[in-house]
């Protein structure tokens, strides 16, 4: 799924509808957001349950995913950027969050 869809679901408090199976009953701190290949606005994003020893890169169905942050951290970033700048569209939030995560991971 795309990051703007995830952000929209977080902002409208419907994120649990995107979480399938065991993730729907998992604390947001233990749900990790991973990006396909590299962090960009066109990348696909996926949630994985955090497990002990889980690497920063994981491979699923021949596709590599890079760990970005927990769902809890993502919710915080969304709230943070919205509080700083007031009304922002989801597209602008995507860019701000990707920039923040990219700078944090470098």
C-alpha positions in Angstrom: 0.0 0.0 0.0 1.1 3.6 -0.5 2.2 5.8 2.4 -0.5 8.5 1.7 -3.2 5.8 2.2 -1.6 4.8 5.6 -1.4 8.5 6.6 -5.0 9.0 5.7 -6.1 6.0 7.8 -4.1 7.2 10.8 -5.6 10.7 10.5 -9.1 9.4 10.3 -8.5 6.8 13.1 -9.3 3.9 10.8 -5.8 2.4 10.7 -7.0 -0.8 12.3 -8.9 -1.5 9.1 -5.6 -1.8 7.3 -4.1 -4.2 9.8 -4.8 -7.8 9.1 -4.8 -10.9 11.2 -2.6 -10.8 14.3 -1.6 -7.2 13.7 -5.1 -5.9 14.5 -4.6 -6.9 18.1 -1.0 -5.8 18.4 0.3 -2.7 20.2 1.4 0.0 17.7 4.9 0.0 19.2 5.3 -3.6 18.0 4.0 -3.0 14.5 6.9 -2.0 12.2 6.5 -0.1 8.9 8.7 -1.3 6.1 9.2 0.2 2.6 9.8 -1.7 -0.5 13.4 -1.2 -1.9 13.9 2.4 -0.9 12.1 5.2 0.8 10.1 7.2 -1.8 6.6 8.4 -2.5 6.1 5.6 -5.1 7.3 2.8 -2.8 5.0 0.2 -1.5 4.8 0.0 2.3 3.9 -2.9 4.5 3.4 -3.7 8.2 5.2 -6.5 9.9 5.0 -7.6 13.6 8.2 -6.8 15.4 10.1 -9.9 16.6 13.3 -10.3 18.5 16.2 -10.2 16.2 14.2 -8.9 13.3 16.6 -7.2 10.8 16.5 -3.8 9.2 16.0 -5.5 5.9 13.7 -8.4 5.3 12.8 -10.4 2.2 9.2 -11.5 1.4 8.3 -13.2 -1.8 11.5 -12.1 -3.5 11.0 -8.5 -2.5 13.3 -6.6 -0.1 11.8 -4.3 2.5 13.6 -1.8 4.6 12.5 -1.0 8.2 11.4 2.6 8.7 9.7 3.0 12.1 7.0 1.6 14.3 3.4 2.5 13.7 3.5 4.4 17.0 6.4 6.5 15.8 4.5 7.2 12.5 1.5 8.4 14.4 3.7 10.7 16.4 5.3 12.1 13.2 2.0 12.8 11.6 0.8 14.6 14.7 4.0 16.5 15.0 4.0 17.8 11.4 0.4 18.7 11.6 0.9 20.6 14.8 3.8 22.5 13.3 2.2 23.5 10.1 -1.5 23.3 10.7 -3.5 22.1 7.7 -1.4 19.9 5.4 -2.6 17.5 2.8 -1.6 13.9 3.0 0.7 14.3 0.0 2.7 17.0 1.8 2.8 14.8 4.9 4.2 12.0 2.9 7.0 14.1 1.6 7.8 15.5 5.1 7.7 12.1 6.7 9.8 10.5 4.0 12.4 13.3 4.4 12.5 12.9 8.1 12.8 9.1 8.0 15.5 9.3 5.3 17.5 11.8 7.3 17.1 9.7 10.4 18.3 6.5 8.7 21.4 8.2 7.1 
